[in-house]
Every structure is written in C-alpha cells, then in structure tokens.
Amino acid sequence: MTKTLDDAEDMAARGYKIFPLAERNKVPLKDYRWRDEIAPPLEEWDSAWNYAIDCGQSGLVVIDLDVPGGESSFARVSNGETVPDTFTVCTPRGGRHLYFRGNMRGGKSGMLAKNIDVKGMGGYVVGPSSVVDERAYPKDPAAAKTVKGGKPYQITVDVPVAKLPDWLAGLILSKLAQSDYGKGWAAKSLDDLAAELADAGEGERNDCLNRVAFVAFANPRIDDDDARECLTDVALGGGLRAAEVLATIDSACRAATRERDS
C-alpha cells in the first residue's frame, strides 16, 4: 500500500469520510458524484489515486490558508484571539489546512478574508500524503510551476483536532449571514425565521439555527429576548441538544452585536 493510501486508511480510522480523487489532482474521479455515492473499499482503490475528506460528513471545519497572503490575512482577522493547537496539514504550495471540530457551512473563496477559504458542510479538503502536480492547476501556470513533478500534502502538527473556537465560529457565521441578509433575509419576520428553522432537515438544523439567529439578532425590528425564546423552542423541538442550542444562539448573538456595533 502506498503512503497516500496508508494515510487514507488512517483518516478513515479516525472517523472521517473519505473518497477518491484523480491521480495527482484535487478533483474527484470522472463521473464520481462524491456527495451522493459511497466510496469503494480502500482495497479496491487504484494505488495512483489521491483522496479527499468530506468536511461536513466528518464533522470538520477546515480553515484553508492559501498562498500568498493567507497567513497574514488570518493574523488580521484573528486580532489577537487564541488559535488552539490543532491537527494541521501543509499544502504543496506552502499553505496550511487547520482542522477543527464543528458543523458549519463553508463559503465562497475569500469570504472570511483574502486568500482564506472555509471548508465545511458541502466541501472537502485533499487528504494528507496526496500528491499533486501540474495537472491540479490547468488554468494557473504560476501555481502549476510550484508543484512541478509532484508535491505532497504533509501533516505538520499531528495532535487531536481542536474544537472550532467560539470567536472564529462567530466570525464565519457573521460572514455567512451577511450574505444571506443581503438576499432578502432582512425582510423576514421572526415567524418566518422560525418556520425556516422548523423546516430544516436533519444534519442542517444547527447551521440553519446559526443563520436564522444571526439574522434575528441583527434585525432591529425583532426583540432579542423574543428571538432567543422562540428559536430555542423550535430548535429543541427539532431535536437539537440544549447545550448545542445555547452555544449556537449565544455565538449568533455575539456575532450580530459585533456587526451592529461596527
């Protein structure tokens, strides 16, 4: 078994959902629908394949610090906040993947800050020991040059995955909700938001609670206490745990307060 498949097996043993990627590339196999299909057993994989980790299905939020500039952008958005030691992978071009435990949507590239991507539900990261070369950057000759001949994703900090810090979860939530807020959410009443939460499917409820709570707290026409009571009742009725609901609503409140006061 190759080093890549050894690490793929290790990641699967840690409880992460993995699936194959094309040889020396960052894209799924041709005609493979990674969101819908069950990956074949590792013993059936081609030894040349890379692999990915499905962040949402693995309970992960991965902060992808790209080059150039991702590190300095992250220092700015951190603004002195503590970033816990966590499982970290160095990318072939010199960036970093910071792994955190959490359930949250990702967002558009650069949503959090320039050269920072957030990979969560609906996203994936290339797994450790996968090797990419020029084929991974067909439209970016400069990037292709940096991985000429093949370079791996390497584990640089092998410690348990830390919980996503509250300050970082709140910041991501704020950016996601700002986007939603601009798509007509600002006009929604508390009843509308509660209905949105009640209709959320299993596996989507905490993310939906994040979103609707932020919008409610950010809206000056909705009373904060009313929003907290109403959304708590709906979330608990939908099967979320009390501690999870409290933490999510508190995080949304802090993020919305920062947004209102900025």
C-alpha positions as CSV (number, residue, x, y, z in Angstrom):
1,M,0.0,0.0,0.0
2,T,1.3,3.5,-0.8
3,K,1.9,6.2,1.7
4,T,-1.2,8.0,0.3
5,L,-3.4,5.0,0.9
6,D,-1.9,4.4,4.3
7,D,-2.9,7.9,5.4
8,A,-6.3,7.5,3.7
9,E,-6.8,4.4,5.8
10,D,-5.7,6.3,8.9
11,M,-8.1,9.2,8.3
12,A,-11.0,6.7,7.8
13,A,-10.0,5.0,11.1
14,R,-10.3,8.4,12.8
15,G,-13.9,8.5,11.7
16,Y,-13.6,10.8,8.7
17,K,-15.5,10.2,5.5
18,I,-13.0,9.8,2.6
19,F,-13.4,9.4,-1.1
20,P,-11.0,9.0,-4.1
21,L,-9.6,11.8,-6.2
22,A,-8.0,11.7,-9.6
23,E,-4.3,10.8,-9.9
24,R,-2.0,13.8,-8.9
25,N,-5.1,16.0,-8.8
26,K,-7.5,17.7,-6.5
27,V,-10.7,16.8,-8.3
28,P,-13.0,13.7,-7.9
29,L,-12.7,10.8,-10.3
30,K,-14.5,11.4,-13.6
31,D,-18.3,10.7,-13.2
32,Y,-17.9,10.1,-9.5
33,R,-20.6,12.1,-7.5
34,W,-18.8,12.4,-4.2
35,R,-21.8,13.9,-2.4
36,D,-24.1,11.1,-3.4
37,E,-22.1,7.9,-3.8
38,I,-20.5,5.6,-1.2
39,A,-16.7,5.3,-1.8
40,P,-15.5,1.9,-2.8
41,P,-13.5,-0.1,-0.1
42,L,-9.9,1.0,0.1
43,E,-8.6,-2.4,-1.1
44,E,-10.3,-1.6,-4.4
45,W,-8.6,1.8,-4.9
46,D,-6.0,2.3,-7.6
47,S,-2.7,3.0,-5.9
48,A,-2.3,6.2,-8.0
49,W,-5.4,7.9,-6.7
50,N,-5.4,10.8,-4.3
51,Y,-8.1,11.1,-1.7
52,A,-10.3,13.8,-0.1
53,I,-12.0,14.2,3.3
54,D,-15.7,15.2,3.2
55,C,-15.7,18.0,5.8
56,G,-19.4,18.1,6.6
57,Q,-19.8,14.4,6.9
58,S,-16.7,14.2,9.0
59,G,-17.8,16.9,11.5
60,L,-14.9,19.2,10.4
61,V,-14.5,22.8,9.6
62,V,-11.1,23.4,7.9
63,I,-9.5,26.8,7.5
64,D,-7.6,26.8,4.3
65,L,-4.8,29.4,4.4
66,D,-3.7,29.8,0.8
67,V,-0.6,31.4,-0.6
68,P,0.4,34.1,-0.9
69,G,-1.2,36.1,1.9
70,G,-3.4,33.6,3.7
71,E,-1.3,33.6,6.9
72,S,-1.2,37.4,7.2
73,S,-5.0,37.7,6.4
74,F,-5.6,35.1,9.2
75,A,-3.5,37.1,11.6
76,R,-5.6,40.2,10.9
77,V,-9.0,38.5,11.3
78,S,-7.7,36.7,14.5
79,N,-7.0,40.2,16.0
80,G,-5.1,38.7,19.0
81,E,-7.7,35.9,19.7
82,T,-6.3,32.5,20.7
83,V,-6.0,29.9,18.0
84,P,-5.7,26.5,19.7
85,D,-3.2,23.8,18.6
86,T,-4.9,21.5,16.2
87,F,-4.3,19.0,13.5
88,T,-2.5,20.8,10.7
89,V,-1.6,19.9,7.1
90,C,0.9,21.8,5.0
91,T,-0.3,22.1,1.3
92,P,2.0,21.5,-1.6
93,R,2.3,25.2,-2.3
94,G,3.2,26.2,1.2
95,G,-0.3,27.0,2.6
96,R,-1.9,25.3,5.7
97,H,-5.1,23.4,6.4
98,L,-6.2,24.0,10.1
99,Y,-8.7,21.2,11.1
100,F,-11.4,22.0,13.7
101,R,-14.3,20.1,15.0
102,G,-17.6,21.7,14.1
103,N,-20.7,21.7,11.9
104,M,-20.9,24.8,9.7
105,R,-21.3,25.7,6.0
106,G,-18.2,26.8,4.2
107,G,-18.5,29.8,1.9
108,K,-17.2,31.4,-1.3
109,S,-13.5,31.7,-1.7
110,G,-12.2,34.7,0.3
111,M,-15.4,35.0,2.3
112,L,-13.6,35.3,5.6
113,A,-10.7,37.3,4.2
114,K,-8.5,37.3,1.2
115,N,-6.7,34.0,0.5
116,I,-8.7,32.2,3.2
117,D,-11.2,29.5,2.4
118,V,-13.6,27.9,4.9
119,K,-14.4,24.2,4.1
120,G,-17.4,22.8,6.0
121,M,-20.7,21.2,5.0
122,G,-20.7,20.7,1.3
123,G,-17.0,21.0,0.9
124,Y,-13.9,18.8,1.0
125,V,-10.1,19.0,1.5
126,V,-7.4,17.0,-0.2
127,G,-6.1,14.4,2.3
128,P,-2.6,14.2,3.9
129,S,0.0,12.4,1.7
130,S,-1.9,13.0,-1.5
131,V,0.4,14.3,-4.2
132,V,-0.5,16.9,-6.8
133,D,1.4,18.1,-9.9
134,E,0.8,20.4,-12.8
135,R,-2.5,18.6,-13.6
136,A,-4.0,20.2,-10.5
137,Y,-3.6,23.7,-11.9
138,P,-4.6,23.6,-15.6
139,K,-5.5,27.3,-15.7
140,D,-2.9,28.7,-13.4
141,P,0.7,28.3,-14.9
142,A,2.3,30.0,-11.9
143,A,0.8,27.7,-9.4
144,A,1.5,24.7,-11.7
145,K,5.1,25.6,-11.7
146,T,5.4,25.4,-7.9
147,V,4.2,21.7,-7.9
148,K,6.1,20.6,-11.0
149,G,7.0,16.9,-10.7
150,G,4.6,16.4,-7.8
151,K,4.4,17.6,-4.2
152,P,2.5,16.1,-1.2
153,Y,0.2,17.4,1.4
154,Q,2.1,16.8,4.6
155,I,0.9,16.5,8.3
156,T,2.9,19.1,10.2
157,V,1.0,19.1,13.5
158,D,-0.3,15.7,14.5
159,V,-2.4,16.4,17.6
160,P,-6.1,15.9,18.2
161,V,-8.5,18.1,16.2
162,A,-9.5,21.1,18.4
163,K,-13.0,22.4,18.7
164,L,-13.7,25.4,16.4
165,P,-13.1,28.5,18.7
166,D,-16.2,30.4,19.5
167,W,-14.7,33.7,18.2
168,L,-13.9,32.0,14.8
169,A,-17.3,30.3,14.6
170,G,-18.9,33.7,15.3
171,L,-16.9,35.4,12.6
172,I,-17.7,32.7,10.0
173,L,-21.3,32.9,11.0
174,S,-21.3,36.6,10.6
175,K,-19.9,36.5,7.1
176,L,-22.3,33.7,6.0
177,A,-25.3,35.5,7.5
178,Q,-24.3,38.9,5.9
179,S,-24.6,37.1,2.6
180,D,-28.0,35.7,3.5
181,Y,-29.1,39.0,4.9
182,G,-28.4,40.7,1.6
183,K,-30.6,38.1,-0.2
184,G,-33.9,39.3,1.3
185,W,-33.4,37.8,4.8
186,A,-33.5,41.3,6.3
187,A,-37.2,41.5,5.5
188,K,-38.1,38.2,7.2
189,S,-40.1,38.3,10.4
190,L,-39.4,36.2,13.5
191,D,-42.2,33.9,12.4
192,D,-40.6,33.5,9.0
193,L,-37.2,32.6,10.6
194,A,-38.8,30.2,13.0
195,A,-40.6,28.5,10.1
196,E,-37.3,28.3,8.2
197,L,-35.7,26.5,11.2
198,A,-38.6,24.2,11.7
199,D,-38.3,23.1,8.0
200,A,-34.6,22.4,8.2
201,G,-33.6,18.8,7.5
202,E,-31.6,16.5,9.8
203,G,-28.0,17.4,9.6
204,E,-28.8,21.0,8.6
205,R,-30.6,22.3,11.7
206,N,-27.6,23.6,13.6
207,D,-26.3,25.5,10.6
208,C,-29.9,26.9,10.0
209,L,-30.1,27.9,13.6
210,N,-26.8,29.8,13.2
211,R,-28.2,31.6,10.2
212,V,-31.7,32.5,11.5
213,A,-30.4,33.5,14.9
214,F,-27.9,35.9,13.5
215,V,-30.5,37.4,11.2
216,A,-32.9,37.8,14.1
217,F,-30.4,39.4,16.4
218,A,-29.1,41.7,13.6
219,N,-32.6,43.0,12.8
220,P,-33.6,46.0,15.0
221,R,-37.2,45.3,14.4
222,I,-37.0,41.9,16.2
223,D,-36.7,41.9,20.0
224,D,-33.6,39.9,21.2
225,D,-35.4,38.2,24.1
226,D,-38.3,37.2,21.8
227,A,-35.9,35.8,19.2
228,R,-33.9,33.8,21.8
229,E,-37.1,32.2,23.4
230,C,-38.7,31.4,20.0
231,L,-35.7,30.0,18.3
232,T,-34.7,28.0,21.3
233,D,-38.1,26.3,21.5
234,V,-38.1,25.5,17.8
235,A,-34.5,24.1,17.9
236,L,-35.2,21.9,20.9
237,G,-38.4,20.7,19.2
238,G,-36.3,19.8,16.2
239,G,-34.1,17.5,18.2
240,L,-31.0,19.7,18.8
241,R,-29.4,19.3,22.3
242,A,-29.9,22.1,24.8
243,A,-26.2,22.8,25.2
244,E,-25.7,22.9,21.5
245,V,-28.7,25.3,21.1
246,L,-27.5,27.6,23.8
247,A,-23.9,27.8,22.4
248,T,-25.1,28.4,18.8
249,I,-27.6,31.1,19.8
250,D,-25.0,32.8,22.1
251,S,-22.5,32.7,19.2
252,A,-25.0,34.2,16.8
253,C,-25.9,37.0,19.3
254,R,-22.2,37.9,19.8
255,A,-21.6,38.0,16.0
256,A,-24.7,40.1,15.3
257,T,-23.8,42.5,18.2
258,R,-20.4,43.0,16.7
259,E,-21.9,43.6,13.3
260,R,-24.5,46.1,14.6
261,D,-21.8,48.0,16.6
262,S,-19.2,48.1,13.8
